[in-house]
Amino acid sequence: MKVCNFCGDNSFIEKRVQYIYKHDDRFLIVNSVPCQECGFCGEQYFEAAVLKKIEKDFHDIYFHGRAVEQEIKVPVEEFVET
């Protein structure tokens, strides 16, 4: 029986979620990524093959010029205490 590493609960929900992959200062947002989510705390678990595919897609896009479905502009700010 699978148990959540974070809270110890054993209820999991199959979901498709948005995953943000970051390497150095580059990002890839991937929609509809399959995962298992803890029904109690929301911790998400991804199969290794899924994460390897995301990493390969990232490299294909950034280093081999593969076309993407969409690009977005994201504002970036430094946190400054007031």
C-alpha positions as CSV (number, residue, x, y, z in Angstrom):
1,M,0.0,0.0,0.0
2,K,1.3,3.4,-1.0
3,V,1.8,5.9,1.8
4,C,2.4,9.7,1.5
5,N,5.9,10.6,2.5
6,F,4.8,14.0,3.7
7,C,1.8,13.2,5.9
8,G,1.5,9.4,6.1
9,D,-2.0,9.2,4.6
10,N,-2.7,6.4,2.1
11,S,-5.5,7.9,0.0
12,F,-4.4,9.0,-3.5
13,I,-6.2,10.6,-6.4
14,E,-5.2,10.2,-10.0
15,K,-4.9,13.7,-11.5
16,R,-3.6,15.7,-14.4
17,V,-1.8,18.9,-13.3
18,Q,0.4,21.8,-14.5
19,Y,4.1,21.1,-13.9
20,I,6.7,23.8,-13.9
21,Y,10.2,22.6,-14.9
22,K,13.1,24.9,-14.2
23,H,16.8,24.5,-15.2
24,D,19.2,27.4,-14.7
25,D,17.1,30.5,-15.6
26,R,14.9,28.7,-18.1
27,F,11.4,27.4,-17.5
28,L,9.0,25.0,-19.2
29,I,5.3,24.9,-18.2
30,V,3.7,21.6,-19.0
31,N,-0.1,21.1,-18.8
32,S,-2.0,17.9,-18.2
33,V,0.8,16.0,-16.5
34,P,-0.3,12.7,-14.9
35,C,0.3,12.3,-11.2
36,Q,-0.9,10.8,-8.0
37,E,-1.9,13.3,-5.4
38,C,-2.4,12.7,-1.7
39,G,-6.0,13.1,-0.9
40,F,-5.2,14.5,2.6
41,C,-2.3,17.0,2.1
42,G,-2.1,17.4,-1.7
43,E,1.5,16.2,-2.1
44,Q,2.0,15.2,-5.7
45,Y,3.9,12.1,-7.0
46,F,5.1,11.7,-10.5
47,E,6.4,8.6,-12.3
48,A,10.1,8.7,-13.2
49,A,9.2,8.2,-16.9
50,V,6.9,11.2,-16.9
51,L,9.7,13.5,-15.4
52,K,12.3,12.1,-17.8
53,K,9.9,13.0,-20.7
54,I,9.5,16.5,-19.4
55,E,13.3,16.9,-19.1
56,K,13.7,15.6,-22.7
57,D,11.1,18.0,-24.0
58,F,12.9,20.9,-22.2
59,H,16.2,20.0,-23.9
60,D,14.5,19.5,-27.3
61,I,12.9,22.9,-27.0
62,Y,15.9,24.9,-25.7
63,F,18.8,23.2,-27.3
64,H,17.4,21.7,-30.5
65,G,14.8,24.3,-31.5
66,R,11.7,22.2,-31.2
67,A,8.6,24.4,-31.7
68,V,6.2,24.9,-28.8
69,E,2.4,25.3,-28.6
70,Q,2.5,28.6,-26.8
71,E,5.0,31.1,-25.2
72,I,4.1,33.5,-22.5
73,K,5.7,36.6,-21.1
74,V,6.2,36.4,-17.3
75,P,7.0,39.4,-15.1
76,V,10.0,39.0,-12.7
77,E,10.5,41.0,-9.5
78,E,13.0,40.9,-6.6
79,F,11.4,40.8,-3.2
80,V,12.0,44.0,-1.3
81,E,10.9,44.4,2.3
82,T,9.1,47.7,3.0
